[in-house]
Amino acid sequence: MRLNVADVHGEVFTGLVEFVVVPGMLGELGILPGHAPLISILRAGELRITPVEGHPQILFLEGGMVEVQPAVVTVLADNSLRVTDIDPKLSESRIAAAQRAHKDHRGHSEMDFAKAELELQRELAKLGAFERYRAMAQEGKVQYYDWQRPAPQAAPKIHVEALED
C-alpha cells in the first residue's frame, strides 16, 4: 500500500509500505494493506514504517490525523521530527518543567494546567520514541531516515474571474 506523510512544512514521506503503525488517540493503530477505511485523530507519538524494501523507519509526530483506505494511508501531521533530531536532555528538562507545573497548579488557570499536561505527554512520547529508536538501532533493526523536504513550489494562482459571487 502507499503511505503519504505530510506536515505543515510539506511532504515528509511517500512510498510503498507493508505495514505502518500510527499513534491513535486511544492507542497505537497498526495498518496492513486492505485495511477498512477510517479517519482518526493522532496524538503525539511514533509513526513506525515498514517499507516494502529496506529496514523499518521511525518518525515522531506531534499529533495530526490519518485517513486509511484499502490501498492508501495518508497522514497529515501537525509537525514531524526525525527521531535522530530529538534531544533527550532537552526532552528530560521539559518533562521536569511540565511535571513541576502540573504539581503546582494552584493559582494557575485550567488552561495552564492543560498546556502543562499536553507538554508532559508530548515530551514523554518524544523521549520514548528516541529510546525505542536507539534500542532498535543497536540491534540493527531500524534505518536512519534522512528525508529531504522538496523545494517549495510557487504558490498556486487563483483565477478570480472563475470564482462565483
Secondary structure, 3 states (H helix, E strand, C coil): CEEEEEECCEEEEEEEEEEEEEEECCEEEEECCCCCCEEEEEEEEEEEEEECCCCCEEEEEEEEEEEECCCEEEEEECCEEEHHHCCHHHHHHHHHHHHHHHHCCCCCCHHHHHHHHHHHHHHHHHHHHHHHHHHHHHCCCCCCCCCCCCCCCCCCCCCHHHCCC
